[in-house]
Each structure stands twice: as structure tokens, then as C-alpha cells.
Amino acid sequence: HAGSRPQEWYLADYQRAQLGAFKEHIRTGVRMTRDDPSSLLLFSGSATRPLAGPRSEGASYWLYAEANRWFREGPVAVAGSEEEEAQEAARVDVAERSQTEEFAHDSFENLLFSVCRFRQLAGRYPESISVVSLPFKERRFRDEHRKAMRFPEEHFHFIGVGDTTPETLQGESKHALE
């Protein structure tokens, strides 16, 4: 699978142990989009790693999903069958409803700029928001960022995916202060 090797990703040292969680964030977002035909999936994040060149975090996530064919689920259908056509239609549908936001530098900007990008693409503000991130960030998103944006709590959903190691917390704390 594309993106399966750690050397294919531009990660800070403290993020290397989180690679599986990052990939599962992408897969979870794709699955949620597949399950909700009225949703729009936004991968958010700017170009933060000089070695990655102009590749943004948001675009990297989008490209990973695309390279993995939007994680087609279920058994592989027989070529030319109705099942294969249905799987392909579902893949194309998710791809067409997936976009990037490529300017955010931190978690607050991920949320704020994604709402702005949604408005740009849909012509209206979102009625509900689902954030997929590491579990330790839930309080930050729910109690700080959401409140700062005055977004209704009953329309805000946080999906925590991945483990939190002491190294992750230490790296996040150090990075947040830079």
C-alpha cells in the first residue's frame, strides 16, 4: 500500500510512533464520508516540514487516501460486475466530496480554516462538524476551539483515534511552545 513505510512520510521524531494513528485518521474520515452522503471531507494542514517541499499536511492526507483508492471496503468484486461498478461509484463519490485546507498551522486554525474552506466550497457554513484527531486533543477542540468559534456543542463531534504516548505529549508540548 502507498504510504505504508515510515520513510514515505515527513514527520517530526516525536510523531513517528503516531504514523498508524495518522493513517487511521484518514481512513476514519473517508469511512465517515462514505457513510454520510451529505458530508464534505476536509483534510487540513499547511506545509510545515521544509524537507517535504511544498507538500502540505492536508494535501498529503488527501494523496494518501487517493493512492489507497479511498479505502474501498468489502471483498474485491469481479471485474465488470455490478458490485465492482457500485464500489467504483462509492470511491468516486467520496473522492469528489474530499478537499483540502492548506493554510492551518495549529489545531485552532485547522478547525477555523476548515469552516472557512467549507463555506468557500459549499456556499454556506456547516450545520455540524466532526473532528478526527488524537484522543488527548479532545478537550482542546471541544472546550477551547469550539467555544472560541461559538459553534453549538450539540452539533460538534470529536472522534479520538490512536494512542497517546508520553513521547507524544512531550513532543506536542514542546512543539506548541515554538
Short mmCIF file of the C-alpha atoms (twelve columns), coordinates in Angstrom:
data_MODEL
# 
_entry.id   MODEL 
# 
loop_
_atom_site.group_PDB 
_atom_site.id 
_atom_site.type_symbol 
_atom_site.label_atom_id 
_atom_site.label_alt_id 
_atom_site.label_comp_id 
_atom_site.label_asym_id 
_atom_site.label_seq_id 
_atom_site.Cartn_x 
_atom_site.Cartn_y 
_atom_site.Cartn_z 
_atom_site.pdbx_PDB_model_num 
ATOM 1   C CA . HIS A 1   0.000   0.000  0.000   1 
ATOM 2   C CA . ALA A 2   1.142   3.505  -0.754  1 
ATOM 3   C CA . GLY A 3   2.351   5.362  2.320   1 
ATOM 4   C CA . SER A 4   2.885   2.213  4.357   1 
ATOM 5   C CA . ARG A 5   6.587   2.836  5.044   1 
ATOM 6   C CA . PRO A 6   7.564   5.481  7.636   1 
ATOM 7   C CA . GLN A 7   10.246  6.897  5.318   1 
ATOM 8   C CA . GLU A 8   7.466   7.934  2.902   1 
ATOM 9   C CA . TRP A 9   6.245   10.486 5.468   1 
ATOM 10  C CA . TYR A 10  7.831   13.725 6.647   1 
ATOM 11  C CA . LEU A 11  7.310   13.508 10.392  1 
ATOM 12  C CA . ALA A 12  8.933   15.043 13.437  1 
ATOM 13  C CA . ASP A 13  10.755  12.488 15.590  1 
ATOM 14  C CA . TYR A 14  8.013   12.501 18.231  1 
ATOM 15  C CA . GLN A 15  5.373   11.837 15.530  1 
ATOM 16  C CA . ARG A 16  6.941   8.663  14.127  1 
ATOM 17  C CA . ALA A 17  5.185   6.436  16.663  1 
ATOM 18  C CA . GLN A 18  1.897   8.065  15.647  1 
ATOM 19  C CA . LEU A 19  2.058   7.147  11.949  1 
ATOM 20  C CA . GLY A 20  -0.503  4.372  12.348  1 
ATOM 21  C CA . ALA A 21  -2.884  6.791  14.068  1 
ATOM 22  C CA . PHE A 22  -2.468  9.387  11.308  1 
ATOM 23  C CA . LYS A 23  -3.292  6.796  8.663   1 
ATOM 24  C CA . GLU A 24  -6.294  5.662  10.697  1 
ATOM 25  C CA . HIS A 25  -7.460  9.310  10.935  1 
ATOM 26  C CA . ILE A 26  -7.519  9.403  7.142   1 
ATOM 27  C CA . ARG A 27  -9.309  6.074  6.865   1 
ATOM 28  C CA . THR A 28  -11.857 7.129  9.520   1 
ATOM 29  C CA . GLY A 29  -12.607 10.390 7.720   1 
ATOM 30  C CA . VAL A 30  -13.086 8.542  4.437   1 
ATOM 31  C CA . ARG A 31  -15.351 5.958  6.082   1 
ATOM 32  C CA . MET A 32  -17.470 8.676  7.717   1 
ATOM 33  C CA . THR A 33  -17.779 10.470 4.388   1 
ATOM 34  C CA . ARG A 34  -18.788 7.264  2.634   1 
ATOM 35  C CA . ASP A 35  -21.456 6.655  5.307   1 
ATOM 36  C CA . ASP A 36  -22.909 10.190 5.133   1 
ATOM 37  C CA . PRO A 37  -23.723 11.243 1.554   1 
ATOM 38  C CA . SER A 38  -24.343 14.835 2.652   1 
ATOM 39  C CA . SER A 39  -20.877 15.283 4.165   1 
ATOM 40  C CA . LEU A 40  -17.758 17.017 2.909   1 
ATOM 41  C CA . LEU A 41  -14.341 15.733 3.996   1 
ATOM 42  C CA . LEU A 42  -11.614 18.308 4.548   1 
ATOM 43  C CA . PHE A 43  -8.010  17.365 5.226   1 
ATOM 44  C CA . SER A 44  -6.427  20.331 6.988   1 
ATOM 45  C CA . GLY A 45  -2.852  21.486 7.454   1 
ATOM 46  C CA . SER A 46  -0.201  23.652 5.849   1 
ATOM 47  C CA . ALA A 47  3.262   22.857 4.547   1 
ATOM 48  C CA . THR A 48  5.110   22.526 7.865   1 
ATOM 49  C CA . ARG A 49  8.159   20.404 7.028   1 
ATOM 50  C CA . PRO A 50  10.898  22.065 4.932   1 
ATOM 51  C CA . LEU A 51  12.144  18.676 3.686   1 
ATOM 52  C CA . ALA A 52  8.663   17.972 2.263   1 
ATOM 53  C CA . GLY A 53  8.916   20.990 -0.026  1 
ATOM 54  C CA . PRO A 54  5.555   22.473 -0.978  1 
ATOM 55  C CA . ARG A 55  3.576   19.417 0.227   1 
ATOM 56  C CA . SER A 56  1.036   20.428 2.836   1 
ATOM 57  C CA . GLU A 57  -0.237  18.132 5.568   1 
ATOM 58  C CA . GLY A 58  -3.759  18.415 4.132   1 
ATOM 59  C CA . ALA A 59  -2.637  17.526 0.614   1 
ATOM 60  C CA . SER A 60  -0.518  14.637 1.935   1 
ATOM 61  C CA . TYR A 61  -3.548  13.124 3.646   1 
ATOM 62  C CA . TRP A 62  -5.691  13.578 0.507   1 
ATOM 63  C CA . LEU A 63  -2.984  11.985 -1.659  1 
ATOM 64  C CA . TYR A 64  -2.639  9.059  0.757   1 
ATOM 65  C CA . ALA A 65  -6.400  8.392  0.531   1 
ATOM 66  C CA . GLU A 66  -6.295  8.660  -3.255  1 
ATOM 67  C CA . ALA A 67  -3.245  6.381  -3.551  1 
ATOM 68  C CA . ASN A 68  -5.132  3.815  -1.467  1 
ATOM 69  C CA . ARG A 69  -8.208  4.125  -3.693  1 
ATOM 70  C CA . TRP A 70  -10.213 5.782  -0.894  1 
ATOM 71  C CA . PHE A 71  -10.015 2.534  1.088   1 
ATOM 72  C CA . ARG A 72  -12.565 0.575  -0.865  1 
ATOM 73  C CA . GLU A 73  -14.177 -1.800 1.625   1 
ATOM 74  C CA . GLY A 74  -15.609 -5.249 1.250   1 
ATOM 75  C CA . PRO A 75  -14.444 -8.139 -0.884  1 
ATOM 76  C CA . VAL A 76  -12.881 -7.343 -4.229  1 
ATOM 77  C CA . ALA A 77  -15.644 -7.571 -6.802  1 
ATOM 78  C CA . VAL A 78  -15.391 -9.456 -10.068 1 
ATOM 79  C CA . ALA A 79  -14.234 -7.177 -12.891 1 
ATOM 80  C CA . GLY A 80  -17.187 -5.809 -14.848 1 
ATOM 81  C CA . SER A 81  -19.753 -6.903 -12.257 1 
ATOM 82  C CA . GLU A 82  -22.450 -4.711 -10.744 1 
ATOM 83  C CA . GLU A 83  -20.628 -4.962 -7.404  1 
ATOM 84  C CA . GLU A 84  -17.460 -3.559 -8.942  1 
ATOM 85  C CA . GLU A 85  -19.407 -0.708 -10.520 1 
ATOM 86  C CA . ALA A 86  -21.033 0.075  -7.157  1 
ATOM 87  C CA . GLN A 87  -17.665 0.042  -5.377  1 
ATOM 88  C CA . GLU A 88  -16.167 2.327  -8.005  1 
ATOM 89  C CA . ALA A 89  -19.140 4.718  -7.788  1 
ATOM 90  C CA . ALA A 90  -18.734 4.885  -3.984  1 
ATOM 91  C CA . ARG A 91  -14.989 5.558  -4.363  1 
ATOM 92  C CA . VAL A 92  -15.570 8.344  -6.888  1 
ATOM 93  C CA . ASP A 93  -18.325 9.845  -4.718  1 
ATOM 94  C CA . VAL A 94  -16.028 10.078 -1.678  1 
ATOM 95  C CA . ALA A 95  -13.172 11.470 -3.773  1 
ATOM 96  C CA . GLU A 96  -15.440 14.166 -5.221  1 
ATOM 97  C CA . ARG A 97  -16.545 15.206 -1.720  1 
ATOM 98  C CA . SER A 98  -12.996 15.389 -0.344  1 
ATOM 99  C CA . GLN A 99  -10.922 18.544 -0.403  1 
ATOM 100 C CA . THR A 100 -8.005  20.160 1.388   1 
ATOM 101 C CA . GLU A 101 -7.417  23.202 3.542   1 
ATOM 102 C CA . GLU A 102 -3.729  24.060 3.260   1 
ATOM 103 C CA . PHE A 103 -3.042  27.083 5.464   1 
ATOM 104 C CA . ALA A 104 -3.583  25.934 9.080   1 
ATOM 105 C CA . HIS A 105 -0.514  25.849 11.344  1 
ATOM 106 C CA . ASP A 106 -2.149  24.642 14.575  1 
ATOM 107 C CA . SER A 107 -5.268  22.892 15.818  1 
ATOM 108 C CA . PHE A 108 -7.317  26.074 16.212  1 
ATOM 109 C CA . GLU A 109 -6.508  27.087 12.652  1 
ATOM 110 C CA . ASN A 110 -7.305  23.525 11.482  1 
ATOM 111 C CA . LEU A 111 -10.841 23.999 12.785  1 
ATOM 112 C CA . LEU A 112 -11.331 27.669 11.890  1 
ATOM 113 C CA . PHE A 113 -9.841  27.482 8.402   1 
ATOM 114 C CA . SER A 114 -11.749 24.265 7.661   1 
ATOM 115 C CA . VAL A 115 -15.011 26.038 8.451   1 
ATOM 116 C CA . CYS A 116 -13.952 28.841 6.098   1 
ATOM 117 C CA . ARG A 117 -12.984 26.328 3.403   1 
ATOM 118 C CA . PHE A 118 -16.323 24.561 3.825   1 
ATOM 119 C CA . ARG A 119 -18.053 27.934 3.309   1 
ATOM 120 C CA . GLN A 120 -15.962 28.543 0.203   1 
ATOM 121 C CA . LEU A 121 -16.844 25.147 -1.283  1 
ATOM 122 C CA . ALA A 122 -20.475 24.734 -0.156  1 
ATOM 123 C CA . GLY A 123 -21.611 28.352 -0.160  1 
ATOM 124 C CA . ARG A 124 -22.800 28.058 3.458   1 
ATOM 125 C CA . TYR A 125 -21.449 27.271 6.901   1 
ATOM 126 C CA . PRO A 126 -21.542 23.686 8.187   1 
ATOM 127 C CA . GLU A 127 -24.511 22.545 10.249  1 
ATOM 128 C CA . SER A 128 -22.343 20.048 12.099  1 
ATOM 129 C CA . ILE A 129 -18.649 19.388 12.454  1 
ATOM 130 C CA . SER A 130 -16.813 16.137 13.122  1 
ATOM 131 C CA . VAL A 131 -13.128 16.299 14.013  1 
ATOM 132 C CA . VAL A 132 -10.924 13.200 13.821  1 
ATOM 133 C CA . SER A 133 -7.736  13.582 15.824  1 
ATOM 134 C CA . LEU A 134 -5.669  12.082 18.619  1 
ATOM 135 C CA . PRO A 135 -7.756  11.459 21.766  1 
ATOM 136 C CA . PHE A 136 -5.717  13.776 24.004  1 
ATOM 137 C CA . LYS A 137 -6.766  16.717 21.820  1 
ATOM 138 C CA . GLU A 138 -10.485 16.325 22.547  1 
ATOM 139 C CA . ARG A 139 -10.610 18.842 25.400  1 
ATOM 140 C CA . ARG A 140 -8.668  21.357 23.323  1 
ATOM 141 C CA . PHE A 141 -11.058 21.066 20.377  1 
ATOM 142 C CA . ARG A 142 -14.314 20.724 22.315  1 
ATOM 143 C CA . ASP A 143 -13.747 23.085 25.242  1 
ATOM 144 C CA . GLU A 144 -11.428 25.695 23.757  1 
ATOM 145 C CA . HIS A 145 -11.553 25.898 19.966  1 
ATOM 146 C CA . ARG A 146 -15.253 25.096 19.524  1 
ATOM 147 C CA . LYS A 147 -16.190 27.557 22.264  1 
ATOM 148 C CA . ALA A 148 -13.960 30.269 20.809  1 
ATOM 149 C CA . MET A 149 -15.808 29.860 17.488  1 
ATOM 150 C CA . ARG A 150 -19.172 29.756 19.295  1 
ATOM 151 C CA . PHE A 151 -20.115 26.591 17.450  1 
ATOM 152 C CA . PRO A 152 -23.019 24.727 19.112  1 
ATOM 153 C CA . GLU A 153 -21.819 21.823 21.248  1 
ATOM 154 C CA . GLU A 154 -24.695 19.581 20.162  1 
ATOM 155 C CA . HIS A 155 -23.500 19.841 16.534  1 
ATOM 156 C CA . PHE A 156 -19.824 19.218 17.291  1 
ATOM 157 C CA . HIS A 157 -18.422 15.680 17.312  1 
ATOM 158 C CA . PHE A 158 -14.920 14.620 18.251  1 
ATOM 159 C CA . ILE A 159 -13.620 11.212 17.193  1 
ATOM 160 C CA . GLY A 160 -10.430 10.267 19.014  1 
ATOM 161 C CA . VAL A 161 -8.254  7.750  17.170  1 
ATOM 162 C CA . GLY A 162 -4.844  6.480  18.250  1 
ATOM 163 C CA . ASP A 163 -2.784  6.033  21.364  1 
ATOM 164 C CA . THR A 164 -1.088  8.764  23.332  1 
ATOM 165 C CA . THR A 165 2.432   8.028  24.498  1 
ATOM 166 C CA . PRO A 166 4.497   10.150 26.906  1 
ATOM 167 C CA . GLU A 167 6.774   10.981 23.953  1 
ATOM 168 C CA . THR A 168 3.774   12.256 22.003  1 
ATOM 169 C CA . LEU A 169 2.674   14.522 24.856  1 
ATOM 170 C CA . GLN A 170 6.208   15.801 25.411  1 
ATOM 171 C CA . GLY A 171 6.723   16.477 21.684  1 
ATOM 172 C CA . GLU A 172 3.344   18.177 21.330  1 
ATOM 173 C CA . SER A 173 4.047   20.363 24.355  1 
ATOM 174 C CA . LYS A 174 7.476   21.388 23.059  1 
ATOM 175 C CA . HIS A 175 6.184   21.995 19.509  1 
ATOM 176 C CA . ALA A 176 3.259   24.093 20.791  1 
ATOM 177 C CA . LEU A 177 5.681   26.446 22.530  1 
ATOM 178 C CA . GLU A 178 7.904   27.012 19.479  1 
# 
